């Protein structure tokens, strides 16, 4: 067991930052807290780090209760959003800081720090000061400074928000590789769904101080549970629907068959734009629509249809503005959204 | 646009002349060989030599230095502690506002009021305990009381600049309070602390009002000495002394500018 947080609550005066959040992260797992700004994800991370104390609830790391223990005695280390380098110390001294704090002999600490700098490919930068490094290098020093202590859990608070888009993709892959090589538990906070999908095993989508959905990245991406999660993961097309059979719904675009049970009489469904297909024959046509706008995106093209839906196909298909399309909606493309906003994690299910 | 910028540059030069011409003339007259007033009698360093042999002036200079160094040392420590305590403890907003007023009050209070208040406080203490004659000790206490605010304000500026992150990072890296303070906070605050100390030092060096009220019979400082001599007539010796003090002040200010927070980052 890596981390278990039970019913964590946190208020700042009148504002509710976290409301009764449960969280379980397995050992050796890359877990991401994903959500819009102000959803409480950073607060939760800071409570795990001990930089903030929860008003209520418990924090258990590897079976030991750390709820009341301050940050400097917790077996976790953090990569801060701002990197929080010590500007008056060299790179090597920065990386050694945690080791020296724990009274590890100096020679041993330096050896460990050098090895960690090697791991993040920063060997040779030991004697630089942080202000002589680029943003990407500073970020790697911050990572090395935390990893050198071999924490039970590594916490990353929006670690890539200060990097440019190209570098960010590269760092995401590197981060994932480092995590798998070390087989450590990583918990990352981000508002970037692409980043969350790239690096994590499992994730929790948060909103308004609560968790809207837990699950593996594939589960959450393919089957967003409710409107909030679907919206945040940009499924784009939302339709009101009515249940007409056990696995059949009626929308303003016609009757569709689904492959899952429908928990309501009247509700909402969503379909990702790339799941809609152009029907070859009239028998496969689920609805007809005229193309209002064609947007060329390089590796794919998008159509805005006259019924308001958004559709994506490969660029090889020649589709002109004003053309009428027959659209096929595959059974498994339709995602039925639950009405509840938030989900509680079943802590017993996690190994 | 162009005319406006020429006008304003002429204006600012004029203001600088207005500010510095009197001081420059004091420096020039300190090298005047003639003893009386405004007549130029040739270049001479006679007055500087006389200065070095005047025991009263040397005493006053020594007192000034002891007072400035001691009071700066004490006020820097207390002021830094005050700033850290004020801006790192999670005070409520209302308490913070009140503390802020208290911190700024000594800066804006007229010296004369501060001085009179100190005299009253000292005499109450003397009346109650029979100790604490006016002299060097009371002057140091007097100077420290007004210096603390200046030091604390300088350190506060630096504290706000460096933010909380770095301290949190140190905590996260297993550092206890003492290690955070000595290895992270103080080194990072150093430019602010030095700037505050320099400011306190210059303030103490040229303070007249508070020294005048709290001095004892044997603890005359340079400003007090100059005041007393000017009453008997301005001599070139005073010009020489003023020039030296001016130079010392300029040096400290220049050093302070170099160390001031924000200068490096």
Boltz contact constraints between the chains, C-beta under 6 A:
constraints:
  - contact:
      token1: [A, 49]
      token2: [B, 172]
      max_distance: 6.0
  - contact:
      token1: [A, 51]
      token2: [B, 168]
      max_distance: 6.0
  - contact:
      token1: [A, 71]
      token2: [B, 171]
      max_distance: 6.0
  - contact:
      token1: [A, 71]
      token2: [B, 172]
      max_distance: 6.0
  - contact:
      token1: [A, 72]
      token2: [B, 171]
      max_distance: 6.0
  - contact:
      token1: [A, 72]
      token2: [B, 174]
      max_distance: 6.0
  - contact:
      token1: [A, 72]
      token2: [B, 175]
      max_distance: 6.0
  - contact:
      token1: [A, 72]
      token2: [B, 176]
      max_distance: 6.0
  - contact:
      token1: [A, 77]
      token2: [B, 172]
      max_distance: 6.0
  - contact:
      token1: [A, 78]
      token2: [B, 172]
      max_distance: 6.0
  - contact:
      token1: [A, 80]
      token2: [B, 165]
      max_distance: 6.0
  - contact:
      token1: [A, 80]
      token2: [B, 169]
      max_distance: 6.0
  - contact:
      token1: [A, 82]
      token2: [B, 165]
      max_distance: 6.0
  - contact:
      token1: [A, 84]
      token2: [B, 165]
      max_distance: 6.0
  - contact:
      token1: [A, 84]
      token2: [B, 166]
      max_distance: 6.0
  - contact:
      token1: [A, 84]
      token2: [B, 169]
      max_distance: 6.0
  - contact:
      token1: [A, 88]
      token2: [B, 187]
      max_distance: 6.0
  - contact:
      token1: [A, 97]
      token2: [B, 173]
      max_distance: 6.0
  - contact:
      token1: [A, 98]
      token2: [B, 173]
      max_distance: 6.0
  - contact:
      token1: [A, 98]
      token2: [B, 174]
      max_distance: 6.0
  - contact:
      token1: [A, 101]
      token2: [B, 173]
      max_distance: 6.0
  - contact:
      token1: [A, 101]
      token2: [B, 174]
      max_distance: 6.0
  - contact:
      token1: [A, 101]
      token2: [B, 175]
      max_distance: 6.0
  - contact:
      token1: [A, 102]
      token2: [B, 174]
      max_distance: 6.0
